[in-house]
């Protein structure tokens, strides 16, 4: 399944740890605090558990939302720092 | 359609303007830099145009991703600042 993960973490070291964890699961950073990518449902569950452990006790909020591949492909992207407008590119 | 909008904006006043714009379209803040909600496709297009204008010349990145209502309802949410774990609540 494809997922988008957005996080909001006050503590720098916890925020870095969250980003590292998401990258370790093969998700791609599509924004400063947003990752996206494809993961089997079992790994999404495992990832959620890991994020729960990583953020325990921290001022953290993480959301994992299931999305369609097509929805990612046709996402509207606004901003100058883009390779190409209109899409989220997963490699 | 339901959408999730995530933004990453360097300039405070532009970031505030983006948040105000999203709220003005009836979207709900579900994280510091993430809004979600339901909008007819025509209004999503209009919103994207407005965000393009608001962020013009700024160091800004905004993503609008289409999501299923069910995906929002079953989003995994991790964090202490929650009314109830497991869901994104749209009012």
Backbone of each chain as ProteinMPNN parsed JSONL, in Angstrom:
{"seq_chain_A": "XXXXXXXXXXXXXXXXXXXXXXXXXXXXXXXXXXXXXXXXXXXXXXXXXXXXXXXXXXXXXXXXXXXXXXXXXXXXXXXXXXXXXXXXXXX", "coords_chain_A": {"N_chain_A": [[0.834, -1.193, 0.0], [0.338, 2.343, -0.517], [1.567, 5.058, 1.335], [1.305, 8.187, 3.099], [3.233, 10.01, 5.298], [3.113, 12.332, 7.808], [4.717, 14.503, 10.048], [5.106, 16.134, 13.209], [7.17, 17.345, 15.334], [8.572, 18.442, 18.325], [11.106, 18.164, 19.601], [14.382, 18.225, 18.485], [16.168, 15.971, 18.231], [14.459, 13.825, 18.38], [12.798, 14.335, 16.232], [14.639, 14.059, 14.156], [15.18, 11.374, 14.455], [12.72, 10.254, 13.826], [12.571, 10.934, 11.102], [14.787, 9.499, 10.163], [13.923, 6.908, 10.695], [11.706, 6.665, 8.989], [12.978, 6.927, 6.528], [14.562, 4.666, 6.668], [12.713, 2.716, 6.275], [12.365, 2.894, 3.646], [10.85, 4.936, 2.686], [10.213, 7.992, 0.91], [11.378, 11.306, 1.237], [9.18, 13.897, 0.796], [8.609, 16.35, 1.532], [9.664, 18.773, 3.972], [8.715, 17.736, 6.443], [7.322, 15.513, 5.666], [6.881, 12.298, 4.423], [6.651, 9.812, 1.836], [5.548, 6.762, 0.284], [5.747, 3.267, -0.67], [4.603, 0.509, 1.111], [4.249, -2.778, 2.416], [1.235, -3.764, 4.117], [1.787, -5.079, 6.605], [4.287, -4.124, 7.259], [3.718, -1.465, 7.54], [2.325, -1.453, 9.878], [4.321, -2.339, 11.597], [6.1, -0.21, 11.297], [4.562, 1.855, 12.418], [4.533, 1.019, 15.079], [7.227, 1.233, 15.671], [7.572, 3.989, 15.362], [5.987, 4.847, 17.403], [7.465, 4.021, 19.571], [9.797, 5.529, 19.178], [8.878, 8.125, 19.502], [7.938, 8.232, 22.032], [7.072, 9.897, 24.966], [7.866, 12.277, 23.923], [7.102, 15.536, 22.535], [5.238, 15.007, 20.214], [3.63, 14.43, 17.087], [2.391, 12.239, 14.814], [1.167, 11.313, 11.668], [-0.127, 8.714, 9.759], [-1.243, 8.163, 6.634], [-3.139, 6.326, 4.379], [-2.817, 6.212, 0.895], [-3.747, 6.423, -2.592], [-1.743, 5.169, -5.249], [-2.177, 6.526, -7.616], [-3.21, 8.913, -6.689], [-0.986, 10.041, -5.549], [0.576, 10.336, -7.813], [-0.862, 12.233, -9.174], [-0.879, 14.351, -7.524], [-1.175, 17.761, -6.583], [1.319, 20.066, -6.789], [2.832, 22.832, -5.438], [5.241, 25.241, -5.709], [8.654, 26.424, -5.731], [10.801, 24.72, -5.606], [10.945, 22.492, -7.264], [11.346, 19.564, -9.226], [9.607, 19.092, -11.294], [6.507, 20.393, -12.065], [3.484, 19.42, -10.455], [3.541, 16.753, -9.684], [4.154, 14.168, -7.281], [7.16, 12.719, -6.874], [8.168, 9.503, -6.706], [10.907, 7.437, -6.255]], "CA_chain_A": [[0.0, 0.0, 0.0], [1.073, 3.604, -0.492], [1.223, 5.878, 2.498], [1.927, 9.478, 3.342], [3.458, 10.182, 6.732], [3.439, 13.71, 8.176], [5.031, 14.556, 11.481], [5.255, 17.423, 13.858], [7.905, 16.943, 16.536], [9.277, 19.595, 18.894], [12.497, 17.87, 19.944], [15.215, 18.004, 17.291], [16.735, 14.621, 18.105], [13.347, 12.896, 18.113], [12.375, 14.595, 14.844], [15.636, 13.415, 13.288], [15.011, 9.925, 14.592], [11.517, 9.924, 13.054], [12.944, 11.011, 9.686], [15.675, 8.357, 9.9], [13.113, 5.692, 10.712], [10.906, 6.647, 7.756], [13.903, 6.657, 5.426], [15.009, 3.281, 6.807], [11.649, 1.875, 5.714], [12.343, 3.082, 2.203], [9.965, 6.026, 2.269], [10.926, 9.135, 0.342], [11.003, 12.62, 1.772], [8.589, 14.726, -0.255], [8.575, 17.693, 2.097], [10.514, 18.779, 5.165], [8.17, 16.845, 7.479], [6.392, 14.579, 5.029], [7.452, 11.215, 3.628], [5.655, 8.994, 1.143], [6.105, 5.596, -0.368], [4.98, 2.03, -0.688], [4.976, -0.477, 2.13], [3.222, -3.792, 2.688], [0.477, -3.446, 5.332], [2.43, -5.573, 7.827], [5.394, -3.225, 7.587], [3.128, -0.197, 8.005], [2.028, -1.704, 11.289], [5.615, -2.377, 12.29], [6.595, 1.173, 11.288], [3.786, 2.611, 13.403], [5.026, 0.614, 16.401], [8.556, 1.817, 15.832], [7.409, 5.438, 15.552], [5.431, 5.003, 18.744], [8.59, 3.901, 20.512], [10.726, 6.638, 18.956], [8.305, 9.409, 19.94], [7.408, 8.101, 23.399], [7.503, 10.925, 25.91], [8.196, 13.515, 23.212], [5.985, 16.337, 22.059], [5.253, 14.566, 18.822], [2.381, 14.021, 16.439], [2.7, 11.614, 13.53], [-0.003, 10.754, 11.011], [0.112, 7.829, 8.61], [-2.471, 8.112, 5.838], [-3.113, 5.495, 3.188], [-3.177, 6.941, -0.321], [-3.622, 5.686, -3.847], [-0.597, 5.527, -6.088], [-2.633, 7.524, -8.58], [-3.37, 10.192, -5.991], [0.359, 10.611, -5.427], [1.02, 10.723, -9.162], [-1.596, 13.413, -9.645], [-0.879, 15.377, -6.475], [-0.858, 19.117, -7.031], [2.457, 20.554, -6.031], [3.037, 24.256, -5.675], [6.486, 25.663, -5.084], [9.743, 26.645, -6.676], [11.891, 23.77, -5.453], [10.421, 21.266, -7.843], [11.905, 19.059, -10.475], [8.585, 19.233, -12.32], [5.295, 20.724, -11.312], [2.291, 18.607, -10.595], [3.6, 15.377, -9.216], [5.052, 13.696, -6.248], [7.982, 11.713, -7.551], [8.763, 8.443, -5.89], [11.914, 6.77, -7.087]], "C_chain_A": [[0.876, 1.253, 0.0], [0.621, 4.421, 0.709], [1.92, 7.234, 2.424], [2.061, 9.609, 4.85], [3.885, 11.627, 6.989], [3.709, 13.757, 9.665], [5.328, 15.966, 11.939], [5.887, 17.098, 15.207], [8.725, 18.123, 17.054], [10.766, 19.334, 19.083], [13.296, 17.5, 18.697], [15.661, 16.544, 17.151], [15.647, 13.59, 17.833], [12.873, 13.074, 16.668], [13.349, 13.936, 13.858], [15.471, 11.898, 13.286], [13.782, 9.461, 13.797], [11.858, 9.911, 11.557], [13.825, 9.826, 9.299], [14.877, 7.055, 9.801], [12.31, 5.571, 9.415], [11.794, 6.327, 6.552], [14.365, 5.197, 5.451], [13.971, 2.3, 6.261], [11.464, 2.121, 4.214], [11.391, 4.165, 1.726], [10.809, 7.21, 1.793], [10.428, 10.426, 0.958], [10.423, 13.447, 0.634], [8.395, 16.161, 0.229], [9.377, 17.618, 3.385], [10.02, 17.772, 6.201], [7.159, 15.863, 6.928], [7.173, 13.556, 4.203], [6.323, 10.476, 2.922], [6.332, 7.793, 0.515], [5.219, 4.386, -0.223], [5.514, 1.068, 0.37], [3.877, -1.523, 2.233], [2.54, -3.467, 4.014], [1.16, -3.907, 6.626], [3.57, -4.659, 8.252], [4.888, -1.863, 8.035], [2.834, -0.3, 9.494], [3.313, -1.685, 12.126], [6.202, -0.969, 12.408], [5.879, 2.01, 12.343], [4.256, 2.297, 14.823], [6.369, 1.257, 16.697], [8.452, 3.326, 16.098], [6.841, 5.74, 16.938], [6.552, 4.953, 19.788], [9.502, 5.115, 20.42], [10.192, 7.945, 19.556], [7.776, 9.365, 21.372], [7.967, 9.19, 24.311], [7.832, 12.258, 25.258], [6.922, 14.277, 22.861], [5.871, 16.103, 20.553], [3.865, 14.174, 18.347], [2.745, 13.477, 15.063], [1.411, 11.054, 12.947], [0.428, 9.897, 9.83], [-1.21, 7.696, 7.865], [-2.247, 7.258, 4.596], [-3.533, 6.337, 1.98], [-3.098, 6.014, -1.524], [-2.346, 6.115, -4.558], [-0.983, 6.646, -7.049], [-2.772, 8.914, -7.951], [-2.008, 10.858, -5.783], [0.844, 11.124, -6.775], [0.373, 12.025, -9.613], [-1.683, 14.499, -8.574], [-0.521, 16.729, -7.08], [0.277, 19.624, -6.16], [2.751, 21.987, -6.425], [4.337, 24.655, -4.99], [7.605, 25.692, -6.078], [10.758, 25.512, -6.686], [11.555, 22.43, -6.09], [11.176, 20.844, -9.089], [10.905, 19.271, -11.614], [7.276, 19.468, -11.576], [4.219, 19.659, -11.483], [2.362, 17.231, -9.982], [4.467, 15.219, -7.986], [5.858, 12.576, -6.891], [8.549, 10.722, -6.553], [9.721, 7.664, -6.77], [12.061, 5.311, -6.687]], "O_chain_A": [[2.017, 1.223, 0.462], [-0.563, 4.461, 1.044], [2.96, 7.399, 1.786], [1.113, 9.349, 5.591], [4.893, 12.088, 6.454], [3.007, 13.122, 10.451], [5.735, 16.841, 11.174], [5.205, 16.628, 16.117], [9.485, 18.732, 16.301], [11.594, 20.186, 18.762], [12.934, 16.586, 17.955], [15.541, 15.955, 16.076], [15.88, 12.6, 17.141], [12.585, 12.1, 15.972], [12.937, 13.339, 12.863], [15.605, 11.238, 12.255], [13.807, 8.401, 13.172], [11.478, 8.988, 10.836], [13.638, 9.222, 8.243], [15.13, 6.217, 8.934], [12.246, 4.497, 8.817], [11.412, 5.556, 5.671], [14.538, 4.571, 4.405], [14.31, 1.194, 5.839], [10.524, 1.617, 3.6], [11.144, 4.308, 0.528], [11.95, 7.398, 2.215], [9.231, 10.618, 1.173], [11.09, 13.675, -0.375], [8.065, 17.059, -0.546], [9.732, 16.531, 3.84], [10.82, 17.033, 6.775], [6.248, 15.431, 7.634], [8.02, 13.918, 3.386], [5.175, 10.513, 3.364], [7.534, 7.805, 0.25], [4.097, 4.464, 0.276], [6.72, 0.853, 0.492], [2.695, -1.189, 2.146], [3.181, -2.956, 4.933], [1.115, -3.2, 7.632], [3.796, -4.441, 9.442], [5.548, -1.179, 8.818], [3.062, 0.635, 10.261], [3.37, -1.097, 13.206], [6.725, -0.581, 13.452], [6.508, 2.778, 13.071], [4.364, 3.19, 15.664], [6.623, 1.751, 17.796], [9.158, 3.865, 16.951], [7.171, 6.752, 17.558], [6.578, 5.729, 20.743], [9.929, 5.665, 21.435], [10.961, 8.767, 20.056], [7.227, 10.351, 21.865], [9.18, 9.375, 24.41], [8.053, 13.254, 25.946], [5.82, 13.731, 22.889], [6.344, 16.898, 19.742], [3.045, 13.658, 19.106], [3.338, 14.182, 14.246], [0.646, 10.393, 13.649], [1.246, 10.312, 9.009], [-2.183, 7.173, 8.408], [-1.28, 7.453, 3.86], [-4.505, 7.088, 2.054], [-2.464, 4.959, -1.476], [-1.927, 7.269, -4.478], [-0.221, 7.588, -7.267], [-2.495, 9.936, -8.578], [-1.891, 12.083, -5.834], [1.441, 12.196, -6.872], [0.975, 12.816, -10.339], [-2.459, 15.446, -8.698], [0.323, 16.825, -7.97], [0.187, 19.606, -4.933], [2.898, 22.306, -7.605], [4.499, 24.417, -3.793], [7.532, 25.07, -7.138], [11.497, 25.35, -7.657], [11.843, 21.371, -5.532], [11.588, 21.675, -9.898], [11.286, 19.583, -12.742], [6.988, 18.809, -10.576], [4.081, 19.073, -12.557], [1.326, 16.598, -9.78], [5.365, 16.012, -7.702], [5.295, 11.602, -7.392], [9.321, 11.084, -5.665], [9.385, 7.281, -7.89], [12.863, 4.587, -7.276]]}, "seq_chain_B": "XXXXXXXXXXXXXXXXXXXXXXXXXXXXXXXXXXXXXXXXXXXXXXXXXXXXXXXXXXXXXXXXXXXXXXXXXXXXXXXXXXXXXXXXXXX", "coords_chain_B": {"N_chain_B": [[-14.504, 15.791, -3.109], [-11.986, 14.399, -0.905], [-9.184, 15.915, 0.569], [-5.713, 16.168, 1.454], [-3.566, 18.607, 2.609], [-0.308, 19.6, 2.698], [2.217, 21.753, 3.87], [5.206, 23.671, 3.508], [6.796, 26.296, 4.391], [9.014, 28.996, 4.374], [8.836, 31.748, 5.057], [7.29, 33.52, 7.633], [4.94, 35.16, 7.399], [3.901, 34.422, 4.98], [3.461, 31.725, 5.403], [1.515, 31.871, 7.388], [-0.493, 33.028, 5.875], [-1.013, 31.019, 4.044], [-2.071, 29.065, 5.766], [-4.333, 30.449, 6.667], [-5.727, 30.677, 4.265], [-6.296, 27.989, 3.667], [-7.931, 27.357, 5.833], [-9.992, 29.105, 5.293], [-11.165, 27.862, 3.186], [-12.501, 25.943, 4.421], [-11.106, 23.768, 5.295], [-9.666, 21.554, 7.737], [-7.306, 21.948, 10.326], [-5.011, 19.479, 10.858], [-2.551, 18.984, 11.676], [0.413, 20.807, 12.573], [1.371, 21.847, 10.098], [-0.358, 20.769, 8.282], [-3.392, 20.335, 6.639], [-6.743, 19.071, 6.274], [-9.657, 17.911, 4.511], [-12.911, 18.203, 2.944], [-13.607, 19.015, -0.363], [-15.214, 20.248, -3.28], [-14.106, 19.23, -6.555], [-13.767, 21.473, -8.312], [-13.359, 23.557, -6.581], [-11.022, 22.757, -5.396], [-9.244, 23.157, -7.419], [-9.444, 25.923, -7.659], [-8.529, 26.626, -5.124], [-5.875, 25.737, -5.319], [-4.916, 27.539, -7.207], [-5.148, 29.91, -5.777], [-3.359, 29.398, -3.706], [-1.049, 29.291, -5.145], [-0.808, 31.941, -5.898], [-0.57, 33.152, -3.369], [1.847, 32.111, -2.459], [3.677, 32.948, -4.236], [6.928, 33.788, -5.205], [7.877, 33.227, -2.732], [9.729, 31.103, -0.45], [8.472, 28.363, -0.707], [6.626, 25.333, -0.421], [3.994, 23.437, -1.356], [1.77, 20.755, -1.052], [-0.959, 19.121, -2.467], [-2.912, 16.453, -1.871], [-5.111, 14.01, -2.994], [-7.339, 12.106, -1.095], [-9.004, 9.177, 0.254], [-12.077, 9.313, 2.025], [-12.338, 7.226, 3.803], [-9.702, 6.525, 4.205], [-8.797, 8.672, 5.65], [-10.364, 8.385, 7.915], [-9.324, 6.061, 8.929], [-6.744, 6.637, 9.409], [-3.544, 6.267, 10.884], [-2.631, 7.538, 13.906], [-0.15, 8.943, 15.824], [0.828, 10.072, 18.898], [0.764, 12.366, 21.678], [-1.044, 14.412, 21.839], [-3.773, 13.957, 21.388], [-7.252, 13.659, 20.79], [-8.35, 11.184, 20.545], [-6.952, 8.091, 19.889], [-5.918, 7.009, 16.653], [-7.493, 8.097, 14.649], [-8.192, 10.626, 12.181], [-9.883, 13.455, 12.87], [-12.487, 15.0, 11.359], [-14.523, 17.77, 11.476]], "CA_chain_B": [[-13.349, 14.943, -2.847], [-11.228, 14.705, 0.296], [-7.778, 16.214, 0.274], [-4.771, 16.522, 2.508], [-2.654, 19.635, 2.12], [0.853, 19.783, 3.567], [3.012, 22.87, 3.347], [6.519, 23.921, 4.058], [6.992, 27.676, 3.961], [10.015, 29.639, 5.229], [8.423, 33.074, 5.524], [6.178, 33.455, 8.589], [3.688, 35.798, 6.954], [3.355, 33.615, 3.879], [2.963, 30.479, 6.02], [0.234, 32.211, 8.017], [-1.459, 33.284, 4.81], [-1.376, 29.698, 3.518], [-2.961, 28.45, 6.757], [-5.608, 31.193, 6.609], [-6.399, 30.32, 3.011], [-6.822, 26.622, 3.801], [-9.049, 27.427, 6.778], [-11.079, 29.826, 4.624], [-11.835, 26.89, 2.319], [-13.201, 24.978, 5.256], [-10.279, 22.616, 5.666], [-9.342, 21.505, 9.159], [-5.896, 21.725, 10.644], [-4.841, 18.203, 11.562], [-1.204, 19.04, 12.205], [0.887, 22.192, 12.471], [1.475, 22.267, 8.695], [-1.182, 19.875, 7.469], [-4.839, 20.497, 6.711], [-7.484, 18.061, 5.528], [-11.09, 18.172, 4.452], [-13.641, 17.871, 1.73], [-13.85, 20.133, -1.277], [-15.531, 19.85, -4.659], [-12.93, 19.347, -7.429], [-13.606, 22.823, -8.864], [-12.797, 24.41, -5.527], [-9.632, 22.341, -5.192], [-8.516, 23.865, -8.47], [-9.437, 27.333, -7.262], [-7.638, 26.706, -3.968], [-4.494, 25.607, -5.808], [-4.582, 28.812, -7.847], [-4.997, 30.891, -4.705], [-2.109, 29.086, -2.994], [0.024, 29.676, -6.067], [-0.658, 33.398, -5.776], [-0.129, 33.48, -2.013], [3.225, 31.677, -2.227], [4.54, 33.418, -5.322], [8.15, 34.472, -4.794], [8.305, 32.77, -1.402], [10.363, 29.797, -0.371], [7.302, 27.604, -0.262], [6.294, 24.07, -1.083], [2.67, 23.004, -0.912], [1.293, 19.561, -1.765], [-2.373, 18.767, -2.289], [-3.075, 15.039, -2.228], [-6.448, 13.46, -2.889], [-7.41, 10.918, -0.234], [-10.345, 8.651, 0.512], [-12.627, 9.58, 3.353], [-12.032, 6.08, 4.645], [-8.277, 6.577, 4.558], [-8.679, 9.653, 6.743], [-10.992, 7.798, 9.109], [-8.514, 4.976, 9.476], [-5.353, 7.067, 9.522], [-2.881, 5.955, 12.149], [-2.121, 8.77, 14.492], [0.718, 8.656, 16.961], [1.168, 11.312, 19.584], [0.067, 12.551, 22.945], [-1.981, 15.538, 21.813], [-4.886, 13.455, 20.601], [-8.524, 13.43, 21.451], [-8.568, 9.754, 20.534], [-5.929, 7.587, 18.986], [-6.291, 6.192, 15.522], [-8.267, 8.731, 13.583], [-8.187, 12.047, 11.894], [-11.272, 13.873, 13.062], [-12.958, 16.169, 10.63], [-15.798, 18.167, 12.082]], "C_chain_B": [[-12.669, 15.354, -1.543], [-9.773, 14.937, -0.079], [-6.996, 16.409, 1.577], [-3.811, 17.532, 1.899], [-1.527, 19.814, 3.144], [1.701, 20.905, 2.993], [4.261, 23.072, 4.167], [6.901, 25.302, 3.533], [7.962, 28.371, 4.916], [9.504, 30.934, 5.854], [7.171, 32.979, 6.401], [4.874, 33.999, 8.005], [3.054, 35.013, 5.797], [2.765, 32.317, 4.438], [1.614, 30.733, 6.685], [-0.859, 32.397, 6.974], [-1.925, 31.953, 4.192], [-2.376, 29.025, 4.464], [-4.334, 29.122, 6.74], [-6.414, 30.807, 5.374], [-7.042, 28.939, 3.122], [-8.027, 26.609, 4.751], [-10.261, 28.091, 6.123], [-11.842, 28.905, 3.671], [-12.481, 25.763, 3.119], [-12.395, 23.744, 5.622], [-9.908, 22.719, 7.149], [-7.863, 21.241, 9.358], [-5.789, 20.402, 11.389], [-3.426, 18.065, 12.094], [-0.713, 20.466, 11.971], [0.892, 22.663, 11.013], [0.692, 21.367, 7.761], [-2.66, 20.156, 7.719], [-5.498, 19.352, 5.939], [-8.955, 18.442, 5.503], [-11.652, 17.847, 3.096], [-13.888, 19.132, 0.903], [-14.272, 19.578, -2.634], [-14.304, 20.088, -5.55], [-12.701, 20.765, -7.969], [-12.981, 23.756, -7.838], [-11.353, 24.02, -5.199], [-8.742, 23.064, -6.198], [-8.355, 25.35, -8.124], [-8.466, 27.547, -6.1], [-6.173, 26.645, -4.406], [-4.027, 26.909, -6.452], [-4.3, 29.882, -6.796], [-3.668, 30.657, -3.964], [-0.899, 29.451, -3.853], [0.289, 31.18, -5.956], [-0.047, 33.779, -4.425], [1.364, 33.177, -1.816], [4.196, 32.181, -3.295], [5.758, 34.179, -4.778], [8.667, 34.039, -3.431], [9.031, 31.438, -1.516], [9.321, 28.828, 0.189], [7.116, 26.335, -1.081], [4.962, 23.596, -0.5], [2.266, 21.779, -1.728], [-0.173, 19.336, -1.437], [-2.543, 17.336, -2.781], [-4.519, 14.609, -1.991], [-6.409, 12.221, -1.997], [-8.85, 10.428, -0.155], [-10.787, 9.075, 1.895], [-12.245, 8.444, 4.302], [-10.565, 6.062, 5.099], [-8.039, 7.59, 5.674], [-9.221, 9.065, 8.036], [-10.097, 6.753, 9.766], [-7.035, 5.344, 9.558], [-4.8, 6.673, 10.883], [-2.294, 7.246, 12.689], [-1.352, 8.443, 15.754], [1.064, 9.975, 17.63], [0.289, 11.532, 20.772], [-1.075, 13.555, 22.847], [-3.275, 15.168, 21.101], [-6.161, 13.367, 21.414], [-8.779, 11.931, 21.563], [-7.594, 9.177, 19.513], [-6.544, 6.887, 17.777], [-6.974, 6.923, 14.387], [-7.901, 10.19, 13.368], [-9.637, 12.499, 12.013], [-11.574, 15.13, 12.271], [-14.337, 16.522, 11.17], [-16.695, 18.847, 11.058]], "O_chain_B": [[-12.76, 16.508, -1.124], [-9.212, 14.246, -0.93], [-7.541, 16.759, 2.624], [-3.304, 17.329, 0.796], [-1.773, 20.139, 4.306], [1.882, 20.999, 1.779], [4.351, 22.699, 5.336], [7.281, 25.452, 2.372], [7.761, 28.342, 6.131], [9.716, 31.183, 7.041], [6.142, 32.443, 5.99], [3.827, 33.36, 8.113], [1.832, 34.955, 5.663], [1.706, 31.867, 4.001], [0.689, 29.928, 6.57], [-2.0, 31.978, 7.167], [-3.1, 31.796, 3.861], [-3.392, 28.486, 4.027], [-5.365, 28.451, 6.793], [-7.631, 30.635, 5.439], [-8.19, 28.745, 2.721], [-9.02, 25.929, 4.495], [-11.403, 27.698, 6.36], [-13.016, 29.135, 3.382], [-12.944, 24.767, 2.563], [-12.928, 22.789, 6.187], [-9.846, 23.805, 7.725], [-7.252, 20.43, 8.662], [-6.41, 20.226, 12.438], [-3.127, 17.151, 12.864], [-1.35, 21.239, 11.255], [0.454, 23.779, 10.731], [1.037, 21.221, 6.588], [-3.114, 20.208, 8.862], [-4.882, 18.745, 5.063], [-9.437, 19.19, 6.354], [-10.977, 17.299, 2.224], [-14.319, 20.165, 1.416], [-13.748, 18.559, -3.084], [-13.551, 21.035, -5.328], [-11.557, 21.206, -8.069], [-12.181, 24.629, -8.174], [-10.559, 24.859, -4.774], [-7.644, 23.517, -5.875], [-7.284, 25.937, -8.279], [-7.691, 28.503, -6.084], [-5.339, 27.41, -3.922], [-2.886, 27.33, -6.265], [-3.346, 30.652, -6.909], [-2.952, 31.604, -3.641], [0.139, 29.868, -3.34], [1.435, 31.629, -5.924], [0.86, 34.608, -4.344], [2.059, 33.895, -1.096], [5.388, 31.875, -3.258], [5.612, 35.106, -3.982], [9.758, 34.432, -3.019], [8.955, 30.747, -2.532], [9.297, 28.523, 1.382], [7.416, 26.289, -2.274], [4.837, 23.386, 0.707], [2.406, 21.768, -2.951], [-0.574, 19.358, -0.274], [-2.342, 17.045, -3.961], [-5.072, 14.824, -0.913], [-5.523, 11.38, -2.146], [-9.789, 11.164, -0.457], [-9.979, 9.183, 2.818], [-11.877, 8.677, 5.454], [-10.24, 5.645, 6.211], [-7.183, 7.388, 6.536], [-8.631, 9.22, 9.105], [-10.106, 6.579, 10.985], [-6.18, 4.48, 9.751], [-5.495, 6.736, 11.897], [-1.552, 7.947, 12.001], [-1.85, 7.75, 16.641], [1.546, 10.896, 16.971], [-0.797, 10.963, 20.875], [-1.977, 13.549, 23.684], [-3.81, 15.95, 20.315], [-6.132, 13.033, 22.598], [-9.349, 11.461, 22.548], [-7.435, 9.711, 18.415], [-7.588, 6.244, 17.892], [-7.026, 6.412, 13.268], [-7.379, 10.871, 14.251], [-10.514, 11.976, 11.326], [-10.982, 16.185, 12.497], [-15.206, 15.659, 11.298], [-17.811, 19.25, 11.386]]}, "name": "protein", "num_of_chains": 2, "seq": "XXXXXXXXXXXXXXXXXXXXXXXXXXXXXXXXXXXXXXXXXXXXXXXXXXXXXXXXXXXXXXXXXXXXXXXXXXXXXXXXXXXXXXXXXXXXXXXXXXXXXXXXXXXXXXXXXXXXXXXXXXXXXXXXXXXXXXXXXXXXXXXXXXXXXXXXXXXXXXXXXXXXXXXXXXXXXXXXXXXXXX"}
